[in-house]
Amino acid sequence: MSSESVPAAPEAENKSTQINLGEVVNNYLEALQRVHDVMNYSLAAERMLSEQEYENFSRANRVMPSQKSRMDYTSVKREYNTWLLKQTLNEVLGVLVLFLDDCRTISTLSNWKAGNQQGDIQKTLQDERMEFARMDLPSKIGYLKEKHSISSPSEEHILSIYQLRRALANKGSVVSENDVTGGKLTIKLRSVQLKTQPGQQGGGVFVTSEVGDMVRELGVGDFAGLNKNEHLASILTVAFFITTQAQSLKEFAERLGVTK
């Protein structure tokens, strides 16, 4: 990610204040890395837990809220994976919302510095912030695209993750009629895939990596879950969106001539 400078919140009429877009992006990627690491820790710990260990530890706690409702190993494992996925998506979509709000602020400031926006910039920012806060995630993405032509090729992927998170909130985390389009809830995730090809002359196999899509289709009544690889890919998808959206933001500022 380039470290091109773009305007930050001005002090009075000072139009020379700058922020480093590369640093802004890195801060959000570090927040995603935290979620990635915690999720990996949780999944690694789950692999080490046997049914017997769960039973021993669980029964050692003699006082429970409702002992007759205690889940067995198979039930609690599925419930845990659903809970972890919900927490992961809550975290990464929360990071994304904050990033989109920064995109809105920087875009407005870029227009202001370029002389395309007049009046009290602080009031404008405050009014826009209040309007933006009332929007859902798809509307925030659409707002930036329509008003400033800032977009990401991973938009479709993010919207599918957003819809998956909504489906997870259903009773039993089951896909409903409201979650599908054309009878399907299609989840698209960005991931890095390894490709192999035969070597030349000396033989052997070359392994390369490339960014590709993982696609999962769910129907009405299906459980709205992801496997471990897809779970990890959901975090990478948000990271891809942030970096490409930031590149679009940088290009927007360059078109206005406000970068250094």
N, C-alpha and C positions, 0 to 999 in steps of 0.2 A: 504494500500500500504506500503510495507516495505521501510524503510529508508536506505537501503543498499547504500554504497558510490560507486561511479564510477568516473573515471578520468575526470577532467575538462581540459580546455585549458592549456597547459603547458607553463611555463615561461622558455625560453631557453631550457635547457635539464633537467629541474626539473620534474621528473615523479611522484612526491608524491602529487601534487595538486589534491584535491578531490572535487566533488560536491555531494550533497545529492539528489538522484533520487526522493525520496518522496517529497521533497520540490519543485522540478521541476514540478512534476505531480500536486501538490496542486495549484501551480500558474496557471496552465492551467484550472483546475477545477474551480478555483475562477473566471477566465475570462468567463467560460461558465455560472457560476451562475449569473454573471452580465447580460448576454443576457437573461437568464431565468427570472430574476426579471423584467427587462424592458418589456419583452413580456407579462408577467402576468399583469403588470400595464396597458399596452395598452389594453389587452383583458378585464380587469376589467372595464376600463373607457368606452370601447365600450358598455358594458352591461348597463351602466347608461345613455347612450345617446339615447333619443327618437327621432322619426322622426320630431316631432314638434320643439324640441330644435335645431336639425340640421338645419331645415329650417329657424328658427329665427336668428340663429347665422350667417348662410351663407348669408342671404339676408341683414343682417346689414352691410356687406362689399359691399358697393355700387360700388366700382371700382374693376373690375375683368379683367384678361387677355383676356378672351373671354366669356362674360356672356351667350351667346346663347349656349355655350358648357357645361354649368354647369350641373353636374350630379345630379340626384335625389337621395333620401336617399338609395333606394335599390341598385342602381348602384355604388354609392360611398362606400357603405359598402362592397360590393364584391371587389371593387378595393383596398380598404384599407387592407382587409385580404390578398389579393395577394401581395401587397406591403410589408406588415409586414412579410409574409413568406419569401419573397425574402431577406429582410434585415436580418432576423434570420439566414437563410442558408448562406448568405454571411459572417456573423460574425462567426458562428461556424466553417465553413469550413476554414475561415481565421485563426482561432485559431489552427485548426488541421494542417494546412500547417506549421505553426511555430513549432508546436510540432514535426512533422515529421523531420524537419530540425535539431532539437535538437537530435532526435534519430540518425540521420546520423552522426552528430558530435561526439556524445558519443560512437557510434559503432567504428568509425575510431580511436578515441583516445584509446579505449579499445584494439584494435588490436595493436596499436603502443606501448602501455604500456606492452603488452604481448610479444613484440618482433617480431610480425608477419608482421610489416610494418616498412620499413626502409626509410631513407632520411629525407628531411626537412618536418617536420609534419605541419608547418604553411602553406607552399606552397601546400601540399597535401590537407589540409582543404579548402584552398581558391579555388583550382581547382575543388574540389568536390562540393563546395558550388555553384559555377557558373554553373556546369553541372546540379545539382539538381534543381536550380532555373528555368531552362528551361523546366523542366518536368511538365506535368499536374498531378493532384492528383492521378489518378490510377497508373501512372508510378512511382511516388514517393513511393507509398505503395509497388509496385512490386519490386522496386530497393532494399528496405530494406529487403524484404523477400528473394530475390534471392542472394543478396550479403552477408547478415549477418544472414539469417534464423530468422528474427524478424517479427512476424505476430500477428494478432488478430483474434479471432473467429467472430468478428463483421465486418470483412472486407467487406463481401457481403452487409451488411446493409449500410455501408458508401458509397460504390460505387453506391448503388441505390439512396441515397440522392444526391450524386453528379449529377447523371443523371436527377433527378427531378429538380435540380437547372438549369440545361441546358435547360430542357423543359420549365421552367418558363420564359426563355428569348425569347421564340418564340412569334410571333405575337399573341396577345390575350391569351398568356400563355396556348396554346393548344398543346397537344402531337402530334408530327409529326412522319413520317415514320422513321426518323433518330434516334428517341428516343426509339424505341421498339426493343425487341428481341423476335422472335416467335410471333409477333403480339401484344405483351403486354409490358408495362413498369411496372415492378413489384417493388414496394417500400416495403422494409423490415425495420421495426423499432423495436428497443429494448425498452421494457417498464417493469415496475413493476406491476404485476397483482395481485389482491386480490382473494384468493380462500377460499371458505367456506366448512366446513365439519361438520357433526353431532358430538356433544360431546359424551363422553362415561360416563356411570354410571349416573352422575348427569344431563345428557341431555344438552340442549343448543346447541350453534353453535360456533365452533372455526373458527377464521379468520386468515389465513396465507397469506404471500406474496411470490411471486416467480417471477424471471425474465423470460419473455416470448417475443414472437414476435407478432407484429401487421403487417399484410400484406394488402397492397392495390394494386390492379391491374387496370391499365389504358390502354385504347386502343387509337389508332390513332383518333384524333378529340376530345378526352376527355379533359376537363379542368384539368390542372396540379395543383390541389390544395390539401390541407390537412384540416381535421377538427381540432378543438382545441386540442383534446387529442393527435392526431397524430402530431400536431405542437409541442406540449410539448415533445412528445416522440423523435422527431428529435434531440433535445438538449441532452436528456439522452443517445441517441444512440452514439453520439460523445463522451460523458463522458465515456461510457462503453468501447468504442474503445481505448481511451487514457489510461485507467487504465490497460486493458488487454495487450495492446501493450507495455506499460511500464514494465509489469511483464515479457513479453518475452524478452525485452531488458536487464532486470536484470539477467535473466537466461543465456543470451548470455555472459554477463560479468563474471558471475560465472563460466561458462564453460572455459573461458580463464584464470580464476584464478586471476582477477584483482580487485575484490571487497574485502572490509575489513569486 
